[in-house]
Amino acid sequence: MIRRKRLKMHITQNELAEMIGVTQAYISKIENDKFVNVTLIEIIKISKALQLKELEVCKYFLEKHNDIYIEIEGELS
């Protein structure tokens, strides 16, 4: 999801990394589903940079790194 949206927006890994204050290698790990200890602040920054809903990005990381399925109803305001 992260890679697909980034590419659709024509943003490089390095550009996204600069936008959220991490390294390009960190973005690569996120996109390659390697375990990364992503913070809530980083989730918010990624969401804003890629114009995604915070809950969608949070759900993505929870499902990918915890092998669980989460159904979220409603949205945060």
C-alpha positions, 0 to 999 in steps of 0.5 A: 500500500505504501509503495503503491501510493508513493509511486502513484504520487511520483515520490521517490523513497528518498523524498518520502524519507525526507518528508517524514524525517527518516532514512531512505533505508527505513522506507525501503524496509517498510515497503518490503514488509521487513519488521520496522518499529513504526511509531504513531508519529511516523504513521501520521507523517506517512499518512499526511505525506501520502494523503492516506487516512491514518486509520488505514495506515495504522491497520496496514502496519498492524496486520502486516506485522502482527498477522492479524485482521482488523475491522475498523468501523468509523473514522477518527475526526 
